[in-house]
Amino acid sequence: MADKRIVIIGAGPTGLGAGYRLRELGHSNWAIYEKNNYVGGLSASFTDEIGFMWDIGGHVLFSRYEYFDRLFERVMAGEYFEHLRKAYIRVLDRWVPYPFQNNIRHLPREALLECLTGLIDTLSGPSSESAPTFLDWIYAVLGSGIAKHFMVPYNNKMWAYPLDLMDKNWVANSVSVVDVKKVLRNVILAQDEVGWGINRTFKFPRRGGTGDLFNRIEPCVAGSLRYRKIVVEVDMTRRQIRFEDGSSDAYDVLINTMPLPMFVKMLVPVDSSLRGAAEQLRHNGVIVVGIGLRKKLESDMCWIYFPGQRSPFYRATYLSNYSPFNVPEGDPEQYSSIMCEVAYFGSGRPTNREAIEQTIQGLINERLIEHADRDLIMSTYVIDAECAYPLPTLDRDRALRLIQPQLQSHGIYSRGRFGAWRYETSSMDHGVMMGVEVVDRVLTGKQEQTWLP
């Protein structure tokens, strides 16, 4: 493979990870094509005209990989903060520490009893292995009370998709599974259990938001990165990629990171079986609404989950608590910023005006801000991530088992959050490592560890 042409579609975490590894291994015959004029994909960050910094969703940086840790330390050169996660669920006018199911002692008595009796009922109910859907898994593992007060309403808001049409197999690293004895201990001894999960501590760049990491990787791929290159066709027979501006490039190996259904539509010759399988893949969208205020909000929280209907958003993040440079003049004593996420599916997208107004009212309803704070709002910033979460639907794996082998038989490796289309391996560290590992596979034959076939 020493002289083979490797082409990468997309300069998000996976594309940059692949480019970084190619440069590291000394391979010279490659290129990255990015449709935007910036790197990072959905991990990019933007500063508005007033000086508030906004991410595309509630990103935090953590890692399962030594390679990613070394890369991060090298390019960030110490220019980051480290935080201990302080996350809560706002439910029944209570603040319940995350994870909810570990800390139900904070609920009102009746709701607490419902959650405890529901957990006890799971001991004699159906097993998690026999649960055919994510919804069934929730009831089988966590019980009817936790399902009622958090898991079902929250996941309905976050996914904006029927939970009984979703698979359960993605939950291992994303949902805390507890046993009855542990929950009873926490309730009786009045103790919290907040250390679950790999993101219990996380890092955040001092300046420039999450996207600063990828902006710092960009010089490592300079000379091989082309912006404003929109793919319109991929000829699998000729191994040629064509762009909207009329230019083209030939490849021996193609690494795709654009959304898989969109990519399959661009393939020629047309393969009806591939297109049929890709049409089974589903995704939701998320409108990110940033609210910047001329006021210090007295909270040390990182983020909050909202299962209730008093607000349209499923999560709110205090970005001004992550770095003082996320607000104007680097002055968190005078300014605050809250970033909220509203999910939608298909045509259910609210307008920007509706999303802003509903978000502000939701923040008031949930008592994160006061009605009088409306006059202190300096910035309302909207980002629409039309393809936000690749949904783990019931027929997803069957479709991927058809699509991925056919692509690879033509020298195409589809990786990353949207290229691989697996939510369970779509964090930023996953994305970067999928790019690194697919390059190792192509150049050295080393087996990939992160991508799931």
N, C-alpha and C positions, 0 to 999 in steps of 0.2 A: 504493500500500500504506500510505499515511500513517495511515489510521484502521482498518486491518485488525486483527482480534484474532488474536494469536499465542500459542499455548499450547505449553508445553514439558513433556514428561514426564521427570522425573528431574533431580536436582541433583548429578550427578556432574560430572566435568571438562567434558563436552560441554554439558550443560544450563547450567552456570554460565558457560561461555564464551559461549553464546548470550545469556544474560541480561545479562552484562557488556557485550556488544556492543550489545544493544538499548538499554540505558541510555546507553551512550556516544553512540549516534546520536540520542538524544532521542526514541525511539519509546516511547509511554506505555501503549499498549493491549496488555498481555501479562501472562502469569503462568507461574510454574514450580510444578509439583506434584511433591512428593517423598514417597515412601512411608515413609521413616524419619524420625527426629527429629534427623537430622544431615545435613550435606552431604558430598560427596566420593565417594560410591559406594564402589568397591573401592579408592579412593585415600584413604579416611578412615583415621584413626589413633585408638587407644584407650589410655588409661592404666589399668593394673589397680590394685587396692586397695593394693598394696604400693608402687607408684610406678614400675614399669617401663612404658615406652611400647612399643606394638606396632603395626606397620603390617599391612596385609592383603597380605602378600607382600613380595618384595624390591624395593621401589620406590626409584628414584633419579631426580633431576630433571636433565634435560638438554634441549636444544632445537635444533630446526632452523630456527626462525622468529624474525625480529626482533620481530614483534608479541608473541609469547609472552615473549621476553626483557624487553621493556618492561613488560608486565603484571606479570611476576614481580618485577622491581626495584621497581615502584611499590608493590605491596601488601606485599612482604616488608621493604622499607625497610632493607635491609642485615642483617636478622636471620637469617642463614644461614651455614653453613660451606661451603667449597669443598674437594673431595677429589680426589686423583689415584687412579684405580681401581687396586686391588691385588686381582686376582681370580685364582683358581687352580683347577685340576682335581686332585682326589685320586684317583689311579689307580695300581694296582700298588705301593702303599706309597710313591709318589713325589708330590711337589708340582710339577705342571706349570703354568707360567704360562699364563693365558688370552690369546689363543685357543690351544687345544690343538694344532691342526694347524700353527701357526706355530712351536711350541716343543717339538717331539717329541724334541729332543736330550736332554731330562731323563729319558726312559724307559730302562728296562733294555735292554741291548744287543739281545736277541732281539726284543723288542717294537719297538724302533727300526728294526731291519732289516725287520720285517714292514710297518711304516708306509712306509718308503722304497721298498721293492719294490712295494708296492701303488700308491704314487703314480706310479712309473715305468710300471707296467702301464696306467695310465689314458691314457698318451700314445698307445697303440695300440688302446685299447678304444672302446666306444660313446661318442658325444658326449653332452654334457649336454643338448643340445636334443632328442635322441632318447629321453632317459630319461622314461618315462611317469609315474613316481611319485616321491615324496620318497625312498623307500628306494633306488630305482634311481639317482637323482641322487647320493646319497651315494657309492655305489660307483663311478659314472662319473666323478665330479669329484675325490673324495678318496681313493679306493682302498680295498682290502679291509682293510688294516691299521688305518688310522684309523677305518674303519667298525667293526671288531671291538673296538678298545680304547676308543673313546669315542663316536663319533657314533650308532651304533645303540643301545647300552645306555643312553646318557644320554637320547636322545630317546624311547626306550620308557618310561623313568621319568617324563619330564616330560609327555609327551602322554597317556600311558596309553591309547594308541589305536594300531592297526596302522599302521606307517609305509608299508606298500604300499597303503593306502587314503587316503593323504594326497597332495595336490598338491605340486609343487616350486616353484610360482611366487612363494611368499612369502619365499624365502630371501635375496633380494638384500641387504637391510639387516641381516640377522640372522646370517648364517653367513659367516665369513671364507674366501674362496677363494684358495688359494695355488698357486704353480707349483713345479715340481720344483727349478729352479735356486735359487729363494729358500730353500726348505727345506734344500737341501744346503749353501748358504752358512751358514745359521744353525747347522747341525750341525758343519760343519768349523771354523768360526770361533768356536764356542762362545758365540754371542750370542743374546740373547732379542729377540723382537719382540712387544711388549706394547701398542703404541699403536693397534691397529686398533679401529675402532668409534666411534660418536658419543658413547658414554658413558665414554670414557677419562678424562674429567674430569666431575664432577657436583656438584650442590649439594644441600644438605640443611638444612631449617629448624633453628634453634638449639633451639627448644622445640616440642613438640606433634607431632613426627613429620611425615611427608609431608602428612598432613591439614591441617597448619597453613596451607599455601598456600591451600587451598580454604575453610578457616574465615575467612581474611582476605578472600577474594573475596565471601563471604556478605553482608557489609554493603553491598556494591555493588549487590546485587539485593534488599535489604530492602524490604519493602512489596509485593513481587510474588511472594514465595516462600511457599508453603503446605506445611507438614509434615503427616505422617500422612495423606496422601491416596493411597489405593490405587485404581488404575484397575481397573474390572471390565468396561467395555464402551466401544467406540469406534464410533459410528454414522457411517459414511462418507457416507451419503446426506444426513443432517441436519447433518453436521459438528458432532457433539456428543460430548463425553466424559463418561462417568458414573463415579461413585466408589462405593466400598463403603459409605460413610456415607449414601448416598442423594442426595448433591448432584451437580450437573452443571455443565458449562461449554460454551459454544459456541465454535467457532473458525473462522477463515478459513484459517489455516495451523497445522498441528500438527507440532512437532518431537519425534520420539520417540527416546529413548535407552535404553529398556528392552530386554531381549533380544528379538531379532526374532521367534523362534518363539513366544514368549509373547505378544508384541504381536499377531501375526497371529491367534491364537486368540480374541482379544477383539473382532475386527472383525465388524460387522454392516452390511449383510446378509452371510451366510456365502458365501464364495467358495471353492469346492472346489479350484480350481487354485492359489490362493494358499496354502491350508492344506497341500495336497499338497507344494508346493515348500518351505514352511517346515519340514515334517516331515523333509526331507532334511538339514537343518542339525544339526550335532553340536557338543557342547561337553564339556569335562571339568570336573572339580571339583578344588579344592586345599584341603587342610586345612593351615592354618598353625599350627605349634606353637611357642610362645615358651617358652624356658627362661631364667629369671632366677636368677643365682647370687650368693651373698655371697662373691665372690672375683674378683680381677682375673685375666683370662685373658691370658697374655702372647702376644698376636698383634696385628699391625697390618693384618691382611687385611680386605678389605671383604666379599667373599663367595667361596664355594667351590662348585664343581659336583662331583656324585658319580655317576659312571656305574655303580659297582659295587653288589653285592648285600649288602654288609655293613651298609647303612643303607637305610631306607625312603624317605628324602628325596632329591630331586634337586638341591636347593640349600640352603645354609645361609648366613645373613647375620649378621655381627657387628654388631648394631645399636648396641651400646655404643661402637663405634669411630666411629660417624657423628656423635654428639653426646653430651657428658657428661650432658645433661639427659634422655637416654633411660633412665637408671637412677635409683634412689632417691637423693634428696639431691643430685643432680647430681654424684655422686662415683664416677667410673670407676676410682678406685684401690681401692675397696672392693667394687664390684659389676660384673658383666658380664651381657650378654644376648646370646643366640644365637636366631635365628628360623629355623626349618626349614620347608620346603614339601614336602608329600606329595601327589602327584596321584592321582586315581582317575577311573574312568569308570563311569557308570551306578550299578549296585548294588554296585560294588566298594569302597565307602567303609568304612574301618575305624571302629570306635567311637572316641570321644574318649579313653577309657582306653587302648585299644590303640595309638592314635596317639602318645600321650604316652610310654608305656612303650617302644614300638619306637623312638621318636625318641631317648630318653635312651640306650638301649642302642646305637643307631647312632652317637651321638656318642662313646660310649666305644670302640666298635669302630674308629672312624675316628681315634681319639686326639685328638679336640678337647677332651674332658674326661677325667678319670680316674674310676675306679670310686669312689674315696673322695669325689669331688665330688657324688655323689648326696645326701650329707648336707648339702651347701651349697646345694641347690636351694631357693630361696625362693618361686618362682613358676612355675607351668605354665599357660600361657594358650593357649586353642584358639579359632581362628576358622575357620569352614567357609565357604569361597567356593564355593557349589554351582555357580555358573556362572563359571568362572575364565578359561578360554581358549576363544575361538571357533575351532573346529578347521578348518584349511584342507583340507577333504576334497576328493576328486576331483570330486564333483558340486556343490560349494558355489557356484562361479561361475555355473553353469547355473541354479541356484535363485535366486540374487540377480538375475540378468538378467530373471527373470520377476517377482519380487516388487517390486523397487524402482520400475520404471516404473509399475506399477499403483498403488502407493501414491501416487506423485507426481501421478498424474492426479486424485487426490482431495485434493490439497493437503497430503499427508503426506510429511515428509522424515525418514527414519530414519537416524540418524547416531551416531557414537561407537563405542567398542569393541564393544558388543553390538548397537547399532542398525544399524550398517553391516556387522557380522559379518565383518570382515577383520582377521586377526591382524597383518598386515604394516603396518597403520596404526592401531595401538591403544595406542601409548605415550601418556603424559599430555599431552605437547605436541600430538600428533596429535588427541587428544580435544578439548582446548580449542579448537584451531584449526578443527576440524570444526564446532563450535558457532558460532564467529565467522564462518566462511566461509558457512555456510548462511543466516545472518541477512543477510549482504551480498548473497547471491544473491536472497533473497526481497525485500529492500527496494530494492536498487539494480540487480539483474540481473547483478552481477559473477559471473564463472565461478568455481566452486569449484576449489581446487588439491589439497586433501588427500584428499577423498572420491573413491573410485574407482568409476565407474559399472559 
